[in-house]
Amino acid sequence: MATYTYPGVYIEEIPSGVHTITGVATSITAFIGRARKGKLDDPVLVQSYSDYEREFGGLWENSTMSFAVQQYFAHGGKDALIVRVSNGALSATISLPTASSTLVLRAANEGDWGESLQASVDYDTKDPVTLFNLKVQELGSPGSTEVVSEEMFRNLSMDSTSATFITKILEQSSKLVRVATITTDRPSVTTGYVAAAADGDDGTDISDSQLTASTLKTNRRGIYALDKADLFNLLCIPPLNRTTDVDSGTTLVNAAQYCKDRRAMLIIDPPASWTDVSTASSGVNALRSAIGTDYCTNAAVYFPRIKMANGAKSNLVEEFTPCGAVAGIYARVDAQRGVWKAPAGQEASLSGVTGFTYKLNDPQNGTLNPLGLNCLRAFPVYGNIVWGARTLAGADQLGSEWKYIPVRRIALFIEESLYRGTKWVVFEPNDEPLWAQIRLNVGAFMHDLFAQGAFQGTKPSDAYFVKCDKETTTQNDIDKGIVNILVGFAPLKPAEFVIIKIQQMAGNIQV
């Protein structure tokens, strides 16, 4: 409290009790898979496909993820978290002779790409006796004259106490190399470049064990590397390679459970074995049984696969899984209309798609839709579009309250936003003044969503409620340190079936 010591006017600022709750992002998409280069088992944020090319090497035939990411940004995606996994990849090395031994540099990350590195050394420094300069280049291919990128480091030292100690400088500033073996002598190479050895290795095709095996949790590798990320909303796990799908009994089960824990949605690709309506019908039921209805609420599956030009093969049209393109449409619709709008319909057009591996008609769509399988369709004028908006729990027979994707996603959005926006409540005195502040702040957040058209109803009382008082929080709760906040909302459900009734008017009868 202020101390009043002299006669006069005192100005005091009184806290308003307003703690603004900001809505979280809704379409940050995580991708898990192989890449030519880049950090392993570490989520890296990229905000364009150019970013992905710089960090992870662009399109690569051995990386289904690279194509999914390209399609994501082509369809409206903005933020992607890339988790590169490998199976036995190795880093290439560059050996620079010194007076007594060898300073060995290694590529900053694993893969054949490191064999395209070369390094040169000179002594044009402020102290030529102890310091040296290092230039590192990445070529288009081993022995090529095309320089893809170049880094220059000046006045490096081999002294670990120096401010320009080579190990620390390369760790913090280089995207190309690290120190593998340190010596006390500086390199003695003074002319030309020293090429990397042919000891880099991309490894072999990844397996399900590199993605979601329980042994990865402790070290936060594979899918669990996303524990290092603050937030993601969508998860895409493209096929392990062009001919092998992820396993529904292990990888997809664990991924769906992880998504539910993180309040995210898993976008599932159709396996290669789903070649027609019959195999897709039986396949989606088997997939739902494998994942379990408790976790199907946080997953959505799309059929069939798409046909697009392969930028890594002179734009030959080939078959791809749709998860990246669909995730991009989620992001685009979120930005244009909001998370409460179904990512389907006329606005959910697939650009660059020349066709599908199976062309569906209305009766066939009518077979798959009640099973909770979202169809990709080709229509005259509209073109190729997403024509379904159900979660994997959206089969009619299940009667799930989370039948529709937009309903589930807005609930996840509200949950995550309130989870982050009410942390100020922790350790506050648990009584009516606190409850009133909670009602004020949560109510303001919900009203803002109502004003944007996120809920049903013509007035706030029809659309949502926020309850936090002595009825929700009893004295027993207070004694346990608990405050209970009850939030309800009336979600907008997509107009999945538009029914137009037509009646012929009888002519006037003369009496």
N, C-alpha and C positions, 0 to 999 in steps of 0.2 A: 504494500500500500504506500501511497505517496505521503511524504512528511510535509506538513504545512508550518512554516516558520515565520513568514512575514505576511502582513496584511496586503491583500491584492487579489488579482484574478489568476486562477490556476486552470490550465487546459489539460484534460485527461482524455486519452483514446480508449474507448470501451470495445473489447472484441465483439464482433458480430455473431460469432458462433457458426459462421458459414465455412464449410470445408467442401470446396467444389469437387465433385466427382466427374472425372473425365473418362469418356468411353475409350476402351482399348482398341487397338487395330483389330481388324476382322479377317484379313486375308494374307497374313504372312505365311508363306508356304515353305515347308521343309522338304528337301529332296535327299534321299539316301541312295548311294550307288557308287559305281566306279567313275574315275576321271583320269585323264592323261597325267595331270600334275595337281599340285595343291596340298594343303595341310590334310593330314589323316585324322579321322575321328575327332574333328573339331568343327563346330558349326560356323561357317563363314557367311556373312551377309553380302549378297550381291543385289544390285538394284537395276541392272540391265544385262542383256546378253553380252554386251561388250565387257562388262565387269567379269562375267563368267569366263569369257575367253582369256582375259588377262590372268585370272587367278587359277583356272582349272584347265586351260588348253583348248577350249572350244569343242566342236564336234569331233567325235571319235567313234569309229565303228564298234569298238569293244565296250562302249559306254552307252547303254540305253538311257541313262540319266541325262546325258548331254543333249539328246534330242528332246526329252521331256522338258528340260529347262528352256530350250529354245522355243518350244511351242507355248510354254507358260508365258513368256514375255511377249510373244507374237499375238497372244489373245488378250492382253491387257494386264498381265501380272506386273507388280511393282517391286515387291520385296520378297527375296527368296533366301532361305538358309540352306547352304549346301554342306552336306556331310559326306566326305569322300571316305570310302572304305576300300581295303585291298586284301588280296590273298597272296602274301609272299613277295610284295614289291620291294625293290632295293634301290638305294641311292647311288648314282654314279659319282666317281671321285676324280679329282685333279691333283696330281702330285707335283709339287714345286720344290726342286732341290735346294738345300741350304748348305752352309759350310760343313756341317757335321752330320746332317741327316736329311729328312724330308718333311716339309710342311704339307699336310694333306687336307685339301678342301673337299667337301662333299656337296652334292646338289641339295638345295634347301628342302626338297621333299622327294619322295621315291618315284621311280618310273624311268622308262627309256628316255624320256625327254632330256634328262640330265647329261646324256652322252653328247648332246649338241652344245655343251658349254665349253668355253675356253677362257684362259686367264693369262694376263701378262703383268710383268713387274718392272718398275723403274725406280730410280733413286732421286728424281728431281723434287726434293723435299727441302724443308727448312733445316734439316739435319741429316745429310746424306749418309752419315756414318751409322746411325741407329734406326732411321725411319725409312719407309718405302711406300710407294703408291701401288695400288692393285686395281687393275681393270678386268672386269668379267663381262663376257658377251655370251648371249644365247643365240645360236645360229638356227636357220630354218631346218637344218638337218646336219648330222655329223659330216664335217668336211665342206659344208656349203659356204658360200661367200655372203649369203643373205643374213644380215644382222637383225634379229627379231627384237632384242632388247639389250641394253648395255648399262652397266653400273661402274662408277669410278669412286674409289676410296683413297683419300690422300693422307699422308703423314701417319701411316699405321705403325704400330709398335708391337714387338713381341714381349714386352714387359707387362706383366699382369697388373702392375700398379699404375700404368699409364692411362691417361684419359682417352687415348686412342688405341687401346689394346685391341688387337684384331678380332679376338673372339667375341668381345662385347659389341664392337662396331657391326660386325656381320650379323650377329643375332638380332640386333635392333633395327638395322637399316637395310639389309639385303634381302631381296626376294628370290635371289638365285643361288647363293652358296652359304655354307656354314663351315666352321673349322672342325675337322674330324680328328686330326692329330696335331697337337701343338708342339713346338720346339722352342729353344731359346735363341736360335739363330734366325735371322730374317732370310727370305728367299734370295738365292744368288742368280736366278734367271734374269737376264737384263735385255734380251732381244727376242722378238717374236712372241707368239702365243703358245701356251702349253694346252693341248686338247685334253678333254676328259677321257678317262679310260672307258672301254666298252663293258662296264660292269653295272650299268643301270638295268633295272628289270621291272616291267609292268606287273609281274606276277601272273597268276592264272585267273580264270573266271571266279568271281566271288560265289560263295554258297550262302545258304540261310544262316549258317553258324557265324558268319561275319556281320549279321544284321541284328538279330534279336536274341541270341543265346543268353541264357541267364548268367553265364560267366562274364558277360560284358558289362553288367550293371555296376560292379564295384569300380572298374576302371573307366566307366563312362565312355564306352566305345560303341560303335555301331549306332543303332537308334538311340541308345541311352546317352550318346554324346550331346543330345539335345537338352540334357539336364543343365548344360552350361549356357543354354540360351534362355533369355528372360521370358520370351513369349513366341509361340507359333500357333497358328490357327488351323492350318491344313497340312496334311502329311501325304506325300507321294512316294511310293516305293516301286519304281519301274521294275520290269522283269530282270532277273539276274544277268541274262544275256539275250541275244535275239531269238533264242530257241528254248530258253528255260524260264518258267514262271516262278515267282516266289511261292513258297509252300503255305497253303491255307491253314494247315494244322499246327504250324509253329510260328512262322514269321507274321502272318496276318493276324493270328490270334493275339500274339504279344503286342503287335502294333496297335490293334484296336483297344486293348486294355490300357496301353500307355497313353493313347489319345484321350481316353475317358479320364484318366488321372490328370492330364494336362489341359482338359477342357478344349480339345481340338477335334477335328474331323479327319478321318482316314478316307482317301479317295482310292478305290480299288479298281484295278484294271481287269478286264475279262481274260481269263486264261486262253491260251491258244486252242485248247480243246473245245471251247465254246464256238462251234462253227455254224450252228443253226438254232432255231427256236427250241427244239427238243433238248439239245445238250445244254443250252443256256438255262432252261427251266429247271432241269434236274441239278445243274451245277450251282445255281444260286441258292437252292434249298440246302444242298450239301455245304456250301460256304457258310450259310447262316447257322447251321447246326455246329459247324466246327468252331466258329467264333463265339457263339452263345448269344442269346437274346439280350442279356444284360449289357453287352458291349456293341451289339449291332446298332444301337441308337447313335453311336458316334462313327458310323461308317456308311459309305454310299458306293454303289458299284454301277458301272456303266458298260453298255454293250451296244454295238460290236466294236471292233478295232477300226482305226481310221487309216486311210491311204493318203500319203503326202509325198512331196518331193524330198528326196534324201540329199541334203546339201553336201554330204561327204562322198557322194557317188554321182557327180555330174547331174544332180537333180532327177535321177531316176525315181519313179514313183514306187514306193515300198509301203509295207504295212507297219504301223506303229500302234502302241497302246495309247489310250486317250487321256491318261491322268493329268499330264502337264497342260494340255489344251483346256481341259475341264477346270482345272485349278485357276487358270488364267481368266476363264469366263466368270468364275466365282468372284475374283478380284475386280473384274470390270463392272459386273452388275452391282457389287457392293459400293463401288465408287460413284456409279451413276444413279442408283436407286436406293441403296441401303441393304443391310444384311437381312432385313425382313422380306426382301423380294426374292422369289425363287430364282435360282440361276438356271433358268430354262425358258423356252418359248422363243418368240420372234427375236428378242434382244440377245439371246444366247447363241449367236451364229458362230460357226466354226470357219475361220478364215484359212485359206491355203489347203483345205481338205478337198481332195478330188473325188472322194467316195468312201465307201465303207466295205469291210470284208463281207458283210451280209446286208442286203437291202431289205428293210422291214416294211410291211404294210400295216394298215390299221388293225385288222384282226389279230395279226401276230403281236403287235404292240399291246393289244388288249389282253393277250395271254401273259405277257411278261410284266406289265405294269402292276397288276394285283399281287405279284410275287415280290414287289419291292426292287425290281430291276429297272434301272433308268435306261431308256433307249436313246440312241443317236439316230436321227432320221434325216432323210432328204425329201424336201418338199418343193414343188414348183414355186417360183418367185422367191420364196424365203431362202431357199438353198439348204445347206447342211446345218442343222441346229440340234441343240440338246432338247430332248422331248421327254423329260421326266424329272421329278424333284422329290424322290422318296429316299429315306434312309433305308439301310438294310433291315431295319425293324419295321419297315413300312408295308409288309405283306398284309393284305386285308384281314386274313384270319387271325393275326396277332392282336389287332385292335390297339396298337400302341399309341400313347399320347404323343410320342415323338415320331409319328409316321412321316412327317414332312421335313425336308432339309431346312427350309427357312425358319420353321418353328424351333427346331433343335438348335440352330445356329444363333438365333437371337437370345435363346435362353442361356447358351454358353457365353455369349457376349455380355449379358447382364450379370451373370455370375462372376465372370472374371473382372469386370469393371467394378462391381461392388466389393469384391474380395480385395482389390487394390485400393479402392477409394475409401474404405472404412477402417483402415489400419490405425488412424488417429484415435479411434475409440478405445484401443487397448490401454489399460491402466487408468482410464478416466473414472471418476466416481460414478458408481452404477445406481443412478436414481433418476427421477423425472426430468431434471434439467438435461441430462445426457440423452434420455429417450426423445425429448423434444428436438434436440439438435439432430439426432439421427433421422427422425421423421422429416425434418426440414431439408436436410441434404440429400437423402435418398429420394424423397419426394420430388425435389427439384430435378434430379437426374431422370427420373421416370417421366416427369411432365415434359421434359425436353424431347424425349423419344416420342411421346404421344403427339406433340406438336409437329414432329416430322412425319407423322403418319405410320408409326411402327405398330400401333395397336388397333384393335377393334374399338368401336364406340364413338359417340359424338361428343361426349363430355368425359373429363378425367375419371369420374367415379365409375363409369362404364368400362374404362380401359385398364385401370391399374389400382392397386391400393398398397399402402405401406403402413404396417402396424408394429409399433414398438411401445409397450406400456406395461402396466402391472399385470395385464392378462397374459401377455406373451412371456414376461419375465417375472416369475414368482419370487417370493422371499427365499425359497429353497435354491433357486437359480442364483440369486444374488449372493447367497452364502457360499456357493460354489464358484463364484467369479464369472458367471455366465450372463450375457445379455442376448436375448433372442430377438431377431428382426425378421418379420414376416413380410415378404414382398410377393404380390400376385400380379399377373398381367393377362390380358386377353389377346392372344396372338392372332395375327392375320394368317389365314390359311390360303394356299393358292387355289384359284378357281380351276381345278383339275378337269372338271367336266362342265362344259358350257352347253346348256340345253335350251334349244330354241323351239318353242311350240307354235305351230302354224295351223290356223283354222280357216277354211274357206268360208267366206261370207255368202250366205244365201241371198239371192236377188229379192228385191221388194215384191211382195205379193199384193196385187190389187184386190181390195175388198169391194 
